[in-house]
Amino acid sequence: MSVSIIFLIALTPFEADKVEISLEDGQRIVHLIGNVIIEGEETRITCAEAKISEAEGWVRLMRDVKLTDRNGVVGAGFAIYYFKDDLGYLSDSVRIVTPHEEISTDSLYYDGSRDSVEMYGSVMIRDIRNDMTVTGNRGWYNLAQDKGSLTGSPELRIMRQVKEPIIVDAVTFELHTGQDLFHGYDSVKAIIDSIIVFCDTFSYDLAKERGNMVKPRIVENDNELTGTRGQFVLSDKQIEVMSVENGESVYYTKEGSKNHVEGDMISIMFEDGKAKTIKVDGKPKGTLSLQRSEQSAGD
């Protein structure tokens, strides 16, 4: 039989299978056991067991914790929540589910007044709409604004149905999930089909499939393209064009000849994920080193 009591001091209704009230360190503690439900003005909490301090206005939640508010659902094995300040700490397999993202972490601090969380441990944020996952060791996220940041050796993956995922490593990722954007900062490495991109900053609009790079170095096998800034375009998550400003390119022909080209703008066009054509605009210049034949080499 469920017992229903009104917690008058915090104006917080709750229910449980069993209720015990006792004094601990001079404070009156309400101990709720079994099928616990706690209702706040904008928050609903369920768990297997809870302890509430009337004087200090906190609740300690244990086992199968689920906190539901305007931003979504937060689940954990343990939590402590302060009603007045709308603050909480959660640990043990923490998971957040909202309409736009799924977040998991070892532990987090929750600020309900700011709709934000700080995450620690094995952090994962999944952008549901774009099928993108970012992992790291530390991060923060604003649930109302759908934006956040991850650090601690973070890695970003954009999943694709018939190809390997696009993988981006960086020191820091800044996520704008609500706007379908992300930015990778410092020591960035991106793997897209046949190419590897090294740069200082890597920004990408997932909806428009367009991005920008700062100080890019683009590598495909022995071929290399560098510049001060760069842009790239994808179609159906497959690379189509990469361009760099103030560019310098070194590439090899099928015959083994080496080409060195410079120009104000150098663009690589791709076909089926592989470099197909190079176009140079604005004061182009270059050199061609022909491969010597075996007979010439012996003369």
C-alpha positions in Angstrom: 0.0 0.0 0.0 1.4 3.4 -1.0 1.7 6.1 1.7 1.2 9.7 0.6 2.5 12.6 2.8 2.9 16.4 2.1 6.3 17.7 3.0 5.1 21.1 4.3 8.4 22.9 4.8 9.6 22.5 1.3 6.1 22.4 -0.1 7.1 19.1 -1.8 4.6 16.3 -2.1 6.0 12.8 -2.0 4.8 9.1 -1.9 6.5 5.9 -0.8 5.6 2.4 0.3 7.1 3.1 3.7 7.9 6.3 5.6 10.2 6.7 8.7 10.8 10.0 10.5 13.8 10.2 12.7 16.4 12.6 14.2 20.0 12.5 12.8 22.6 15.0 14.1 19.8 17.1 15.5 17.9 17.2 12.1 14.6 15.7 11.4 15.0 13.2 8.5 12.2 11.8 6.5 13.2 8.3 5.1 11.2 7.1 2.2 11.5 3.4 1.2 10.0 1.7 -1.9 8.5 3.2 -5.1 9.4 6.8 -4.0 7.8 9.7 -5.9 8.8 13.3 -5.1 7.0 16.2 -6.9 8.5 19.7 -7.1 7.1 22.7 -8.9 8.9 21.8 -12.2 10.6 18.5 -11.2 9.4 14.9 -10.6 11.8 12.5 -9.0 11.4 8.7 -8.7 13.8 6.2 -7.0 13.9 3.1 -4.7 14.9 5.0 -1.5 15.3 8.6 -0.4 16.2 10.7 2.7 14.9 14.2 3.0 16.2 16.9 5.4 13.4 19.3 6.3 15.7 21.9 7.8 18.2 22.1 4.9 15.9 21.2 2.1 17.9 18.5 0.4 17.0 15.0 -0.7 19.4 12.0 -1.0 18.2 9.6 -3.7 19.4 6.0 -4.0 18.9 3.3 -6.6 17.0 3.7 -9.9 17.0 7.5 -9.6 15.1 9.3 -12.3 14.7 13.1 -12.4 12.3 14.6 -15.0 11.9 18.3 -15.7 11.3 20.6 -18.7 14.6 19.6 -20.3 14.1 15.9 -20.3 15.0 12.9 -18.1 18.1 12.3 -16.0 18.8 8.8 -14.6 21.5 7.7 -12.2 22.2 5.2 -9.4 22.7 7.9 -6.7 21.9 11.6 -6.4 21.6 14.4 -3.9 19.3 17.3 -4.8 18.7 20.7 -3.2 15.1 21.9 -3.8 15.6 25.6 -3.0 18.7 26.1 -5.2 17.6 23.6 -7.8 21.1 22.0 -7.7 22.1 18.4 -7.7 25.0 15.9 -7.9 24.5 12.6 -9.6 26.7 9.5 -10.0 26.7 5.9 -11.0 25.8 5.4 -14.7 24.3 8.9 -15.2 22.2 9.2 -18.4 20.3 12.2 -19.8 17.8 11.9 -22.5 16.3 15.0 -24.3 14.5 15.4 -27.6 17.8 16.3 -29.3 20.6 14.5 -27.5 21.6 11.6 -25.3 24.3 12.2 -22.6 26.0 9.7 -20.4 28.8 10.2 -17.9 30.2 8.8 -14.7 29.1 11.8 -12.6 27.7 15.3 -13.0 26.7 18.4 -11.3 23.2 19.7 -12.3 22.1 23.3 -12.1 18.4 23.5 -12.8 18.2 27.3 -12.7 20.7 27.5 -15.6 19.6 24.3 -17.3 23.2 23.2 -17.4 25.3 20.2 -16.3 29.1 19.7 -15.6 30.2 16.2 -16.5 33.2 14.1 -15.2 34.6 10.7 -16.1 33.6 8.9 -19.3 31.5 11.5 -21.0 29.5 10.9 -24.2 27.2 13.3 -26.0 25.1 11.9 -28.9 23.4 14.3 -31.3 20.4 12.3 -32.3 19.4 14.3 -35.3 22.8 14.2 -37.0 23.9 10.7 -35.7 27.0 12.3 -34.3 28.8 11.2 -31.1 31.4 13.0 -29.1 33.3 11.4 -26.2 35.8 12.9 -23.7 36.7 13.0 -20.0 35.2 16.3 -19.0 32.5 18.6 -20.3 29.6 20.9 -19.7 26.3 21.2 -21.5 23.4 23.7 -21.5 20.2 21.6 -22.0 18.0 24.5 -22.8 20.3 26.1 -25.4 21.6 22.7 -26.8 25.2 23.7 -26.6 28.3 22.6 -24.7 32.0 21.7 -24.7 34.1 18.6 -24.2 37.8 18.2 -23.3 40.0 15.4 -22.1 41.2 13.7 -25.3 37.8 14.1 -27.0 36.9 12.4 -30.2 34.0 13.2 -32.5 32.4 10.6 -34.9 29.8 11.3 -37.6 28.2 8.0 -38.5 27.6 7.0 -42.1 25.5 4.1 -43.4 27.8 2.6 -46.1 31.2 4.1 -45.1 33.4 4.4 -42.1 32.5 7.3 -39.8 34.1 10.7 -40.2 36.5 10.9 -37.2 37.7 14.2 -35.7 40.2 14.5 -32.8 40.9 17.9 -31.1 42.0 19.3 -27.7 38.5 20.9 -27.3 35.2 20.5 -29.0 32.5 23.2 -28.8 29.1 21.9 -29.7 26.1 23.9 -30.9 23.7 20.9 -31.3 20.6 23.1 -31.7 22.2 24.9 -34.7 23.8 21.7 -36.2 27.3 23.1 -35.7 30.5 22.0 -34.0 34.0 23.5 -33.7 37.2 21.6 -32.9 40.1 23.6 -31.5 43.9 23.0 -31.3 45.8 20.0 -32.8 42.9 18.9 -34.8 43.0 15.7 -36.9 40.1 14.8 -39.1 39.8 11.6 -41.2 37.3 11.8 -44.1 37.4 9.0 -46.6 40.9 8.9 -48.2 42.2 12.1 -46.6 43.6 13.2 -43.3 43.3 16.9 -42.3 45.6 18.5 -39.7 44.6 22.1 -38.6 44.3 24.5 -35.8 40.5 24.9 -36.0 37.9 22.7 -37.7 34.3 24.0 -38.0 31.4 22.2 -39.6 27.8 22.8 -40.3 26.1 19.4 -40.3 22.9 20.6 -41.9 24.6 22.5 -44.8 27.5 20.0 -45.0 30.0 22.8 -45.2 33.0 23.6 -43.1 36.1 25.8 -42.5 39.7 25.2 -41.4 42.4 27.3 -40.0 46.0 26.5 -41.1 45.1 23.3 -42.8 47.4 20.6 -44.0 45.6 18.0 -46.1 47.2 14.7 -46.8 46.2 11.9 -49.1 48.9 9.1 -49.4 52.0 11.0 -50.6 50.0 14.1 -51.8 49.8 17.2 -49.6 48.0 20.5 -49.7 48.6 23.4 -47.2 47.2 26.9 -46.8 46.4 29.6 -44.3 42.7 28.9 -44.3 40.5 26.4 -46.0 36.9 25.3 -46.8 35.3 22.0 -47.6 32.0 20.7 -48.9 30.4 17.3 -48.4 27.3 15.7 -50.0 25.5 12.9 -48.2 28.4 12.9 -45.7 30.9 12.3 -48.5 33.7 14.7 -49.4 33.3 16.7 -52.7 35.6 19.7 -52.5 38.4 21.0 -50.4 40.0 24.4 -51.0 42.8 26.4 -49.3 43.8 30.0 -49.5 47.5 31.0 -50.1 47.9 27.3 -51.0 50.8 25.1 -51.7 50.4 21.6 -53.1 52.7 18.7 -53.7 51.2 15.7 -55.6 52.3 12.8 -57.7 50.9 11.5 -61.0 50.2 7.9 -61.8 53.5 7.8 -63.6 55.3 8.9 -60.4 56.1 12.5 -61.6 56.1 15.1 -58.8 54.2 18.3 -59.1 54.7 21.4 -56.9 52.0 24.1 -57.3 51.3 27.4 -55.5 48.4 29.8 -55.9 46.0 32.2 -54.1 43.3 29.4 -54.1 43.9 25.7 -54.6 40.9 23.3 -54.8 40.7 19.6 -54.8 37.7 17.9 -56.3 36.8 14.4 -55.2 35.1 11.5 -56.7 33.8 8.6 -54.5 35.9 9.9 -51.6 39.2 10.1 -53.6 41.0 13.1 -55.1 40.2 13.5 -58.7 41.1 17.0 -59.9 43.2 19.9 -58.7 42.4 23.5 -59.7 44.7 26.5 -59.0 43.4 30.1 -59.2 45.1 33.4 -58.6 48.8 33.8 -59.6 49.4 30.1 -60.1 53.0 28.8 -60.4 54.7 25.5 -60.0 57.3 23.0 -61.0 57.1 19.5 -62.5 59.7 16.8 -61.7 59.4 14.0 -64.2 60.2 10.5 -63.1 63.1 9.2 -65.0 62.7 5.9 -66.8 64.7 2.8 -65.7 66.8 3.1 -68.9 67.6 6.7 -68.4 68.4 6.1 -64.7 71.1 3.5 -65.8 72.8 5.8 -68.3 
